[in-house]
Amino acid sequence: MECKHSQEWMSAYLDEELEASTRVQVEIHLAGCAQCAQTLAQLQALRTRLAGHAMRYAAPAHMQERIHTAIRAQRQDRPVHTVKPWRWNWLAAGAAGVAATALVLIAAWNLPIRQRGDLLAQEVAASHIRSLMPNHLADIVSTDQHTVKPWFAGKLDFSPPVIDLAQQGYPLIGGRLDFLDQRPVASIVYQYRKHILNLYVWPAAAPDMAPQASSRQGFQLLRWRQGGMQFFAVSDLNPQQMGAFSLALRTRLDASPGQQATAQTR
Ligand SMILES: [Zn+2]
């Protein structure tokens, strides 16, 4: 069995949905493939985390207000569609359903890069909001980069850069494992005055990219690539403050290549 198939079947394997022969094949592969075994462990850890937390929280009043404002704004933006009455017969409805499903699938596979980026921005904003809920901000709470960085070792297949920016006005709060873009990522949590800043980091194959700003649900996002890593910063700072944070971080990253993110070779 190839890794490709083993990874495809991993969810079903965890759910005990595989038939016996496939299950055995997956188990044989897992026994001999460290990479897939690690993916399985990460998936299991994620499930345990999700199962261990009550997934419903009452949002604080200021967040509820912000969400309601965002929803109202979106409703006002949305064009009004008039629906014409349509005569259905079941066969046509069935065919239309199949066609619609196919279209959705084709659309999902062929999403332009920009739109995929938009989905990712949406994911990042949602993850940031989740992190602000009680007890979700940091798995490791420490202002010391020498405590936070090693904490990620063995939990991710890369070593994220953890930079102390206290001198620049952004003390470290800690770190957290998260899941974005269909992979486990590091979140490094900073503070600026009373504001929380999540910095998401994961390996990127693409070349370096200058920071690009956007906003989602009232939060400012800034993404860039540097030294083989994708960075995504999000907070309720204003765009200028976000730019200043990114500049401080990028300068320190350039100045300390030892702190550059490194892919762990296993
Ligand atoms: Zn494998």
py3Dmol code that shows the C-alpha trace and the ligand (Angstrom):
import py3Dmol

protein = """\
ATOM      1  CA  MET A   1       0.000   0.000   0.000  1.00  0.00           C
ATOM      2  CA  GLU A   2       1.198   3.498  -0.791  1.00  0.00           C
ATOM      3  CA  CYS A   3       1.116   6.398   1.690  1.00  0.00           C
ATOM      4  CA  LYS A   4      -1.468   8.076  -0.546  1.00  0.00           C
ATOM      5  CA  HIS A   5      -3.968   5.254   0.079  1.00  0.00           C
ATOM      6  CA  SER A   6      -3.080   4.836   3.712  1.00  0.00           C
ATOM      7  CA  GLN A   7      -3.807   8.526   4.311  1.00  0.00           C
ATOM      8  CA  GLU A   8      -7.048   8.337   2.359  1.00  0.00           C
ATOM      9  CA  TRP A   9      -8.258   5.523   4.566  1.00  0.00           C
ATOM     10  CA  MET A  10      -7.030   6.899   7.854  1.00  0.00           C
ATOM     11  CA  SER A  11     -10.272   8.608   8.875  1.00  0.00           C
ATOM     12  CA  ALA A  12     -12.293   5.512   8.090  1.00  0.00           C
ATOM     13  CA  TYR A  13      -9.688   3.454   9.942  1.00  0.00           C
ATOM     14  CA  LEU A  14     -10.068   5.613  13.053  1.00  0.00           C
ATOM     15  CA  ASP A  15     -13.852   5.331  12.757  1.00  0.00           C
ATOM     16  CA  GLU A  16     -13.501   1.539  12.460  1.00  0.00           C
ATOM     17  CA  GLU A  17     -15.371   1.635   9.181  1.00  0.00           C
ATOM     18  CA  LEU A  18     -12.887  -0.303   7.060  1.00  0.00           C
ATOM     19  CA  GLU A  19     -13.532  -3.862   6.081  1.00  0.00           C
ATOM     20  CA  ALA A  20     -11.155  -6.344   7.680  1.00  0.00           C
ATOM     21  CA  SER A  21      -8.823  -6.865   4.712  1.00  0.00           C
ATOM     22  CA  THR A  22      -8.344  -3.125   4.132  1.00  0.00           C
ATOM     23  CA  ARG A  23      -7.871  -2.533   7.839  1.00  0.00           C
ATOM     24  CA  VAL A  24      -5.089  -5.118   7.961  1.00  0.00           C
ATOM     25  CA  GLN A  25      -3.401  -3.528   4.931  1.00  0.00           C
ATOM     26  CA  VAL A  26      -3.538  -0.109   6.621  1.00  0.00           C
ATOM     27  CA  GLU A  27      -2.144  -1.565   9.843  1.00  0.00           C
ATOM     28  CA  ILE A  28       0.713  -3.257   8.004  1.00  0.00           C
ATOM     29  CA  HIS A  29       1.534   0.012   6.281  1.00  0.00           C
ATOM     30  CA  LEU A  30       1.346   1.986   9.540  1.00  0.00           C
ATOM     31  CA  ALA A  31       3.710  -0.451  11.217  1.00  0.00           C
ATOM     32  CA  GLY A  32       6.356   0.233   8.588  1.00  0.00           C
ATOM     33  CA  CYS A  33       5.789   3.909   7.787  1.00  0.00           C
ATOM     34  CA  ALA A  34       6.788   6.468  10.404  1.00  0.00           C
ATOM     35  CA  GLN A  35       5.243   9.312   8.455  1.00  0.00           C
ATOM     36  CA  CYS A  36       1.776   7.779   8.222  1.00  0.00           C
ATOM     37  CA  ALA A  37       2.002   6.633  11.845  1.00  0.00           C
ATOM     38  CA  GLN A  38       2.676  10.228  12.813  1.00  0.00           C
ATOM     39  CA  THR A  39      -0.246  11.484  10.728  1.00  0.00           C
ATOM     40  CA  LEU A  40      -2.456   8.951  12.487  1.00  0.00           C
ATOM     41  CA  ALA A  41      -1.197  10.080  15.887  1.00  0.00           C
ATOM     42  CA  GLN A  42      -1.899  13.704  14.993  1.00  0.00           C
ATOM     43  CA  LEU A  43      -5.380  12.842  13.782  1.00  0.00           C
ATOM     44  CA  GLN A  44      -6.046  10.906  16.965  1.00  0.00           C
ATOM     45  CA  ALA A  45      -4.744  13.754  19.111  1.00  0.00           C
ATOM     46  CA  LEU A  46      -6.944  16.211  17.262  1.00  0.00           C
ATOM     47  CA  ARG A  47      -9.993  14.006  17.747  1.00  0.00           C
ATOM     48  CA  THR A  48      -9.260  13.595  21.430  1.00  0.00           C
ATOM     49  CA  ARG A  49      -8.929  17.341  21.759  1.00  0.00           C
ATOM     50  CA  LEU A  50     -12.189  17.947  19.935  1.00  0.00           C
ATOM     51  CA  ALA A  51     -13.979  15.277  21.953  1.00  0.00           C
ATOM     52  CA  GLY A  52     -12.499  16.542  25.211  1.00  0.00           C
ATOM     53  CA  HIS A  53     -13.831  20.044  24.870  1.00  0.00           C
ATOM     54  CA  ALA A  54     -17.431  21.037  25.055  1.00  0.00           C
ATOM     55  CA  MET A  55     -17.740  22.599  21.610  1.00  0.00           C
ATOM     56  CA  ARG A  56     -20.387  25.153  22.523  1.00  0.00           C
ATOM     57  CA  TYR A  57     -19.650  28.331  24.381  1.00  0.00           C
ATOM     58  CA  ALA A  58     -21.667  31.452  24.958  1.00  0.00           C
ATOM     59  CA  ALA A  59     -19.748  34.225  23.213  1.00  0.00           C
ATOM     60  CA  PRO A  60     -18.945  37.259  25.342  1.00  0.00           C
ATOM     61  CA  ALA A  61     -21.280  40.219  24.773  1.00  0.00           C
ATOM     62  CA  HIS A  62     -18.798  42.257  22.723  1.00  0.00           C
ATOM     63  CA  MET A  63     -18.178  39.314  20.390  1.00  0.00           C
ATOM     64  CA  GLN A  64     -21.902  38.636  19.935  1.00  0.00           C
ATOM     65  CA  GLU A  65     -22.347  42.266  18.991  1.00  0.00           C
ATOM     66  CA  ARG A  66     -19.476  42.097  16.506  1.00  0.00           C
ATOM     67  CA  ILE A  67     -20.854  38.905  14.905  1.00  0.00           C
ATOM     68  CA  HIS A  68     -24.342  40.386  14.605  1.00  0.00           C
ATOM     69  CA  THR A  69     -22.938  43.530  13.017  1.00  0.00           C
ATOM     70  CA  ALA A  70     -20.966  41.414  10.512  1.00  0.00           C
ATOM     71  CA  ILE A  71     -24.072  39.373   9.627  1.00  0.00           C
ATOM     72  CA  ARG A  72     -26.197  42.501   9.163  1.00  0.00           C
ATOM     73  CA  ALA A  73     -23.533  44.057   6.937  1.00  0.00           C
ATOM     74  CA  GLN A  74     -23.372  40.906   4.788  1.00  0.00           C
ATOM     75  CA  ARG A  75     -27.164  40.798   4.430  1.00  0.00           C
ATOM     76  CA  GLN A  76     -27.180  44.369   3.171  1.00  0.00           C
ATOM     77  CA  ASP A  77     -24.436  43.585   0.654  1.00  0.00           C
ATOM     78  CA  ARG A  78     -26.207  40.577  -0.774  1.00  0.00           C
ATOM     79  CA  PRO A  79     -28.090  41.082  -4.041  1.00  0.00           C
ATOM     80  CA  VAL A  80     -31.752  40.120  -3.980  1.00  0.00           C
ATOM     81  CA  HIS A  81     -32.566  37.108  -6.147  1.00  0.00           C
ATOM     82  CA  THR A  82     -36.049  36.665  -7.505  1.00  0.00           C
ATOM     83  CA  VAL A  83     -37.007  33.032  -7.893  1.00  0.00           C
ATOM     84  CA  LYS A  84     -39.213  32.138 -10.819  1.00  0.00           C
ATOM     85  CA  PRO A  85     -41.754  29.378 -10.316  1.00  0.00           C
ATOM     86  CA  TRP A  86     -40.530  26.161 -11.905  1.00  0.00           C
ATOM     87  CA  ARG A  87     -42.383  23.108 -13.011  1.00  0.00           C
ATOM     88  CA  TRP A  88     -40.669  19.959 -11.752  1.00  0.00           C
ATOM     89  CA  ASN A  89     -41.109  16.372 -12.557  1.00  0.00           C
ATOM     90  CA  TRP A  90     -39.184  13.902 -10.436  1.00  0.00           C
ATOM     91  CA  LEU A  91     -36.904  12.719 -13.212  1.00  0.00           C
ATOM     92  CA  ALA A  92     -35.907  16.276 -14.058  1.00  0.00           C
ATOM     93  CA  ALA A  93     -35.445  17.033 -10.381  1.00  0.00           C
ATOM     94  CA  GLY A  94     -33.213  14.000  -9.980  1.00  0.00           C
ATOM     95  CA  ALA A  95     -31.162  14.883 -13.038  1.00  0.00           C
ATOM     96  CA  ALA A  96     -30.890  18.478 -11.878  1.00  0.00           C
ATOM     97  CA  GLY A  97     -29.768  17.282  -8.474  1.00  0.00           C
ATOM     98  CA  VAL A  98     -27.051  15.110  -9.966  1.00  0.00           C
ATOM     99  CA  ALA A  99     -25.972  17.940 -12.246  1.00  0.00           C
ATOM    100  CA  ALA A 100     -25.919  20.392  -9.347  1.00  0.00           C
ATOM    101  CA  THR A 101     -23.840  18.024  -7.245  1.00  0.00           C
ATOM    102  CA  ALA A 102     -21.435  17.538 -10.138  1.00  0.00           C
ATOM    103  CA  LEU A 103     -21.198  21.290 -10.615  1.00  0.00           C
ATOM    104  CA  VAL A 104     -20.443  21.837  -6.944  1.00  0.00           C
ATOM    105  CA  LEU A 105     -17.747  19.166  -7.096  1.00  0.00           C
ATOM    106  CA  ILE A 106     -16.221  20.626 -10.259  1.00  0.00           C
ATOM    107  CA  ALA A 107     -16.377  24.106  -8.739  1.00  0.00           C
ATOM    108  CA  ALA A 108     -14.660  22.903  -5.567  1.00  0.00           C
ATOM    109  CA  TRP A 109     -11.877  21.192  -7.523  1.00  0.00           C
ATOM    110  CA  ASN A 110     -11.322  24.169  -9.782  1.00  0.00           C
ATOM    111  CA  LEU A 111     -11.507  26.972  -7.261  1.00  0.00           C
ATOM    112  CA  PRO A 112      -9.179  29.720  -8.428  1.00  0.00           C
ATOM    113  CA  ILE A 113      -6.199  30.238  -6.142  1.00  0.00           C
ATOM    114  CA  ARG A 114      -7.581  33.594  -5.015  1.00  0.00           C
ATOM    115  CA  GLN A 115     -10.823  32.000  -3.859  1.00  0.00           C
ATOM    116  CA  ARG A 116      -8.987  29.194  -2.098  1.00  0.00           C
ATOM    117  CA  GLY A 117      -6.992  31.920  -0.364  1.00  0.00           C
ATOM    118  CA  ASP A 118     -10.289  33.511   0.662  1.00  0.00           C
ATOM    119  CA  LEU A 119     -11.465  30.244   2.188  1.00  0.00           C
ATOM    120  CA  LEU A 120      -8.199  30.018   4.076  1.00  0.00           C
ATOM    121  CA  ALA A 121      -8.612  33.591   5.345  1.00  0.00           C
ATOM    122  CA  GLN A 122     -12.082  32.601   6.539  1.00  0.00           C
ATOM    123  CA  GLU A 123     -10.610  29.577   8.323  1.00  0.00           C
ATOM    124  CA  VAL A 124      -7.928  31.722   9.946  1.00  0.00           C
ATOM    125  CA  ALA A 125     -10.474  34.262  11.220  1.00  0.00           C
ATOM    126  CA  ALA A 126     -12.701  31.472  12.586  1.00  0.00           C
ATOM    127  CA  SER A 127      -9.719  29.859  14.288  1.00  0.00           C
ATOM    128  CA  HIS A 128      -8.755  33.204  15.824  1.00  0.00           C
ATOM    129  CA  ILE A 129     -12.303  33.653  17.174  1.00  0.00           C
ATOM    130  CA  ARG A 130     -12.240  30.112  18.627  1.00  0.00           C
ATOM    131  CA  SER A 131      -8.903  30.821  20.277  1.00  0.00           C
ATOM    132  CA  LEU A 132     -10.420  33.805  22.107  1.00  0.00           C
ATOM    133  CA  MET A 133     -12.956  31.585  23.835  1.00  0.00           C
ATOM    134  CA  PRO A 134     -12.184  30.592  27.432  1.00  0.00           C
ATOM    135  CA  ASN A 135      -9.229  28.203  27.806  1.00  0.00           C
ATOM    136  CA  HIS A 136      -8.559  27.960  24.060  1.00  0.00           C
ATOM    137  CA  LEU A 137      -5.801  30.518  23.583  1.00  0.00           C
ATOM    138  CA  ALA A 138      -2.683  28.542  24.427  1.00  0.00           C
ATOM    139  CA  ASP A 139      -1.761  24.903  25.028  1.00  0.00           C
ATOM    140  CA  ILE A 140       1.560  26.068  26.431  1.00  0.00           C
ATOM    141  CA  VAL A 141       1.500  29.344  28.344  1.00  0.00           C
ATOM    142  CA  SER A 142       4.886  31.015  28.551  1.00  0.00           C
ATOM    143  CA  THR A 143       6.532  34.321  27.749  1.00  0.00           C
ATOM    144  CA  ASP A 144       9.787  32.455  27.095  1.00  0.00           C
ATOM    145  CA  GLN A 145      10.582  31.483  23.504  1.00  0.00           C
ATOM    146  CA  HIS A 146      12.923  28.777  24.834  1.00  0.00           C
ATOM    147  CA  THR A 147       9.924  27.122  26.492  1.00  0.00           C
ATOM    148  CA  VAL A 148       7.422  27.601  23.670  1.00  0.00           C
ATOM    149  CA  LYS A 149       9.596  26.486  20.734  1.00  0.00           C
ATOM    150  CA  PRO A 150      10.627  23.094  22.189  1.00  0.00           C
ATOM    151  CA  TRP A 151       7.016  22.439  23.204  1.00  0.00           C
ATOM    152  CA  PHE A 152       6.159  22.047  19.501  1.00  0.00           C
ATOM    153  CA  ALA A 153       8.865  19.405  18.985  1.00  0.00           C
ATOM    154  CA  GLY A 154       7.342  16.017  18.272  1.00  0.00           C
ATOM    155  CA  LYS A 155       3.871  17.519  17.894  1.00  0.00           C
ATOM    156  CA  LEU A 156       4.449  18.850  14.377  1.00  0.00           C
ATOM    157  CA  ASP A 157       6.542  17.650  11.447  1.00  0.00           C
ATOM    158  CA  PHE A 158       8.302  21.024  11.375  1.00  0.00           C
ATOM    159  CA  SER A 159       9.806  23.384  13.887  1.00  0.00           C
ATOM    160  CA  PRO A 160       8.111  26.796  13.839  1.00  0.00           C
ATOM    161  CA  PRO A 161      10.196  29.908  14.544  1.00  0.00           C
ATOM    162  CA  VAL A 162       9.302  31.372  17.949  1.00  0.00           C
ATOM    163  CA  ILE A 163      10.671  34.880  18.251  1.00  0.00           C
ATOM    164  CA  ASP A 164      10.714  36.982  21.408  1.00  0.00           C
ATOM    165  CA  LEU A 165       9.290  40.382  20.467  1.00  0.00           C
ATOM    166  CA  ALA A 166       8.791  41.759  23.991  1.00  0.00           C
ATOM    167  CA  GLN A 167      11.351  44.522  23.323  1.00  0.00           C
ATOM    168  CA  GLN A 168       9.296  45.612  20.320  1.00  0.00           C
ATOM    169  CA  GLY A 169       6.092  45.723  22.392  1.00  0.00           C
ATOM    170  CA  TYR A 170       4.699  42.271  21.560  1.00  0.00           C
ATOM    171  CA  PRO A 171       5.242  39.950  24.529  1.00  0.00           C
ATOM    172  CA  LEU A 172       4.789  36.250  23.927  1.00  0.00           C
ATOM    173  CA  ILE A 173       1.786  34.591  25.579  1.00  0.00           C
ATOM    174  CA  GLY A 174       2.391  31.023  24.449  1.00  0.00           C
ATOM    175  CA  GLY A 175       1.700  28.499  21.722  1.00  0.00           C
ATOM    176  CA  ARG A 176      -1.033  26.215  20.499  1.00  0.00           C
ATOM    177  CA  LEU A 177      -1.556  23.421  18.004  1.00  0.00           C
ATOM    178  CA  ASP A 178      -4.209  24.210  15.451  1.00  0.00           C
ATOM    179  CA  PHE A 179      -5.558  22.816  12.204  1.00  0.00           C
ATOM    180  CA  LEU A 180      -5.670  24.942   9.043  1.00  0.00           C
ATOM    181  CA  ASP A 181      -5.496  24.326   5.309  1.00  0.00           C
ATOM    182  CA  GLN A 182      -6.059  20.599   6.010  1.00  0.00           C
ATOM    183  CA  ARG A 183      -2.953  20.214   8.135  1.00  0.00           C
ATOM    184  CA  PRO A 184      -1.742  20.685  11.717  1.00  0.00           C
ATOM    185  CA  VAL A 185      -0.151  24.114  12.174  1.00  0.00           C
ATOM    186  CA  ALA A 186       1.556  26.060  14.942  1.00  0.00           C
ATOM    187  CA  SER A 187      -0.105  29.092  16.441  1.00  0.00           C
ATOM    188  CA  ILE A 188       2.204  31.424  18.308  1.00  0.00           C
ATOM    189  CA  VAL A 189       0.262  33.821  20.492  1.00  0.00           C
ATOM    190  CA  TYR A 190       1.422  37.379  21.075  1.00  0.00           C
ATOM    191  CA  GLN A 191      -0.036  40.317  22.908  1.00  0.00           C
ATOM    192  CA  TYR A 192      -0.019  43.982  21.942  1.00  0.00           C
ATOM    193  CA  ARG A 193      -1.360  46.185  24.741  1.00  0.00           C
ATOM    194  CA  LYS A 194      -4.813  44.641  25.391  1.00  0.00           C
ATOM    195  CA  HIS A 195      -4.960  42.894  22.018  1.00  0.00           C
ATOM    196  CA  ILE A 196      -4.354  39.225  21.268  1.00  0.00           C
ATOM    197  CA  LEU A 197      -2.454  38.324  18.127  1.00  0.00           C
ATOM    198  CA  ASN A 198      -2.384  34.826  16.644  1.00  0.00           C
ATOM    199  CA  LEU A 199       0.513  34.022  14.339  1.00  0.00           C
ATOM    200  CA  TYR A 200      -0.130  30.816  12.375  1.00  0.00           C
ATOM    201  CA  VAL A 201       2.890  29.094  10.835  1.00  0.00           C
ATOM    202  CA  TRP A 202       3.282  26.072   8.597  1.00  0.00           C
ATOM    203  CA  PRO A 203       5.664  24.948   5.854  1.00  0.00           C
ATOM    204  CA  ALA A 204       5.135  26.350   2.350  1.00  0.00           C
ATOM    205  CA  ALA A 205       6.682  25.042  -0.837  1.00  0.00           C
ATOM    206  CA  ALA A 206       6.120  28.322  -2.704  1.00  0.00           C
ATOM    207  CA  PRO A 207       8.745  31.091  -2.812  1.00  0.00           C
ATOM    208  CA  ASP A 208       8.782  34.086  -0.437  1.00  0.00           C
ATOM    209  CA  MET A 209       5.873  36.488  -0.729  1.00  0.00           C
ATOM    210  CA  ALA A 210       5.524  40.048   0.580  1.00  0.00           C
ATOM    211  CA  PRO A 211       2.797  40.635   3.207  1.00  0.00           C
ATOM    212  CA  GLN A 212      -0.778  40.843   1.927  1.00  0.00           C
ATOM    213  CA  ALA A 213      -3.438  42.411   4.126  1.00  0.00           C
ATOM    214  CA  SER A 214      -7.111  41.549   4.255  1.00  0.00           C
ATOM    215  CA  SER A 215      -9.922  41.642   6.784  1.00  0.00           C
ATOM    216  CA  ARG A 216     -12.513  39.095   7.856  1.00  0.00           C
ATOM    217  CA  GLN A 217     -15.322  39.462  10.373  1.00  0.00           C
ATOM    218  CA  GLY A 218     -13.839  42.636  11.769  1.00  0.00           C
ATOM    219  CA  PHE A 219     -10.351  41.165  12.193  1.00  0.00           C
ATOM    220  CA  GLN A 220      -7.207  42.167  10.348  1.00  0.00           C
ATOM    221  CA  LEU A 221      -5.248  39.445   8.581  1.00  0.00           C
ATOM    222  CA  LEU A 222      -1.738  39.614   7.206  1.00  0.00           C
ATOM    223  CA  ARG A 223      -0.176  36.752   5.290  1.00  0.00           C
ATOM    224  CA  TRP A 224       3.311  36.337   3.905  1.00  0.00           C
ATOM    225  CA  ARG A 225       5.846  33.643   3.073  1.00  0.00           C
ATOM    226  CA  GLN A 226       9.386  33.723   4.325  1.00  0.00           C
ATOM    227  CA  GLY A 227      12.146  31.119   4.482  1.00  0.00           C
ATOM    228  CA  GLY A 228       9.939  28.228   3.350  1.00  0.00           C
ATOM    229  CA  MET A 229       7.141  29.000   5.808  1.00  0.00           C
ATOM    230  CA  GLN A 230       3.645  30.371   5.432  1.00  0.00           C
ATOM    231  CA  PHE A 231       2.814  33.018   8.043  1.00  0.00           C
ATOM    232  CA  PHE A 232      -0.699  34.224   8.816  1.00  0.00           C
ATOM    233  CA  ALA A 233      -1.142  36.891  11.499  1.00  0.00           C
ATOM    234  CA  VAL A 234      -4.608  37.822  12.741  1.00  0.00           C
ATOM    235  CA  SER A 235      -5.878  40.206  15.414  1.00  0.00           C
ATOM    236  CA  ASP A 236      -8.152  43.159  16.029  1.00  0.00           C
ATOM    237  CA  LEU A 237      -5.253  45.595  15.608  1.00  0.00           C
ATOM    238  CA  ASN A 238      -5.575  48.155  12.842  1.00  0.00           C
ATOM    239  CA  PRO A 239      -3.786  47.561   9.499  1.00  0.00           C
ATOM    240  CA  GLN A 240      -0.895  49.890  10.391  1.00  0.00           C
ATOM    241  CA  GLN A 241      -0.307  48.101  13.703  1.00  0.00           C
ATOM    242  CA  MET A 242      -0.463  44.737  11.948  1.00  0.00           C
ATOM    243  CA  GLY A 243       2.097  45.963   9.421  1.00  0.00           C
ATOM    244  CA  ALA A 244       4.379  47.097  12.249  1.00  0.00           C
ATOM    245  CA  PHE A 245       4.127  43.696  13.959  1.00  0.00           C
ATOM    246  CA  SER A 246       4.884  41.862  10.731  1.00  0.00           C
ATOM    247  CA  LEU A 247       7.851  44.123  10.004  1.00  0.00           C
ATOM    248  CA  ALA A 248       9.278  43.584  13.512  1.00  0.00           C
ATOM    249  CA  LEU A 249       8.906  39.826  13.157  1.00  0.00           C
ATOM    250  CA  ARG A 250      10.265  39.590   9.612  1.00  0.00           C
ATOM    251  CA  THR A 251      13.269  41.718  10.535  1.00  0.00           C
ATOM    252  CA  ARG A 252      14.080  39.442  13.473  1.00  0.00           C
ATOM    253  CA  LEU A 253      13.587  36.331  11.315  1.00  0.00           C
ATOM    254  CA  ASP A 254      15.998  37.660   8.705  1.00  0.00           C
ATOM    255  CA  ALA A 255      18.494  38.619  11.406  1.00  0.00           C
ATOM    256  CA  SER A 256      18.480  35.258  13.181  1.00  0.00           C
ATOM    257  CA  PRO A 257      18.674  32.451  10.623  1.00  0.00           C
ATOM    258  CA  GLY A 258      19.098  29.995  13.510  1.00  0.00           C
ATOM    259  CA  GLN A 259      15.523  30.785  14.474  1.00  0.00           C
ATOM    260  CA  GLN A 260      14.304  30.237  10.932  1.00  0.00           C
ATOM    261  CA  ALA A 261      11.755  27.529  10.721  1.00  0.00           C
ATOM    262  CA  THR A 262      13.274  24.207   9.866  1.00  0.00           C
ATOM    263  CA  ALA A 263      11.642  21.136   8.465  1.00  0.00           C
ATOM    264  CA  GLN A 264      12.526  18.223  10.686  1.00  0.00           C
ATOM    265  CA  THR A 265      14.035  15.330   8.849  1.00  0.00           C
ATOM    266  CA  ARG A 266      12.731  12.051  10.074  1.00  0.00           C
TER     267      ARG A 266
END
"""
ligand_1 = """\
1
ZN
Zn 2.962 5.843 4.565
"""
view = py3Dmol.view(width=600, height=400)
view.addModel(protein, "pdb")
view.setStyle({"model": 0}, {"cartoon": {"style": "trace"}})
view.addModel(ligand_1, "xyz")
view.setStyle({"model": 1}, {"stick": {}})
view.zoomTo()
view.show()
